[in-house]
Amino acid sequence: MMLILAMLLIAATSYNQTSRKPANTKTAATKEKQNPTRTSSTSISQSTNENRSVNVNRSEQTGHVTRPEYSRERTTRTDENRISQPVVTHNTNDNSVEGPVRNRASRYTSANTGSPHQTTTQNRVRRPEAVVYESPRVYREQHVVHHHYASPPATREYRAYHYVYRRPVGIDIYWTPFMHRHFISIYPMVPYWYYQTGYRIEMISAYDALYYQGEVMTVYGRITEVYYSRATDEYFLYFGPYYPYHDFTVIMPGYLARRYSHHPESFFTDQYLAVTGLITSFNGEPEIVVKESFQMHLY
């Protein structure tokens, strides 16, 4: 009896194993029929991965990395837009005149307010490049040196940093038709004035006058020496060290100087003066020729 039961158990297990094999093959076939794209997508991904690996190997051999094509189109479009867009410049000065912008900043501060070596933020007049005009002075000889230095004085930069001139307060000069008419006669070598009516003339120190030759400025500082030329009846007011190491010169006729005092040499010495006019050049040094009293302001 036991033998018969064992034989029946072996036959049943063998039958079950033989019946499962075709069922598994059938389910696999049905799955392939239901999802035909799955096998194709996996094959495509494998092929793309192979191509990508080949491209990477080629790029490593050549030494550069390949980029997608759309990035080139994007760069060309941005370049075209950048070229087509106009360049817009912002000017904070309402009194500017048409023309290219002059950007000549002072090297050091021109006032005793603020930190040293502080450049001015006001924009210059929008005009062509300034021309350095020769001084219209009459006296052109070298006068006698009255003050001799054992050694040359300190440099302009050093004195501008340590000996700052006191800045005048309440003096605002604007370009007017009245000033335009007088400047035409005072400075006949200027062919055209580029300033508009209402333009506020900038105020700078006598240390900075060297860097603004050819422009109309208000220059302030302290007079250290006065020289009188009898041949031409002109007074020379020197700012800074004594002649010939001076920083800036104001030339005024005798009739104008004698309006202030009968002894202009002693009157103007050690005075603080702000003068408005065209900064011209004589032997490389800046100076302003004064012909009218409205150009001078003692403070």
TAQUISUL-V707831 format. One line per field, one symbol per residue. ss: DSSP state (~ for helix, > for strand, _ for the rest). A space follows every 50 residues. Layout:
ss->???
//
This chain:
ss->_~~~~~~~~~~~~~~~~~~~~~~~~~~~~~~~~~_~~~~~~~~~~~~~~~ ~~~~~~~~~~~~______~~~~~~~~~~~~~~~~________________ >________________________>_______>________________ _____~~~~~~~___________>__~~~~~~~~~~_____________> __>>>~~~~~~~___>>>>>>>>>>>>>>____>>>>>>>_____>>>>> >>>~~~~______~~~~~___>>>>>>>_>>>__>>>>>>__~~~>>>_
//
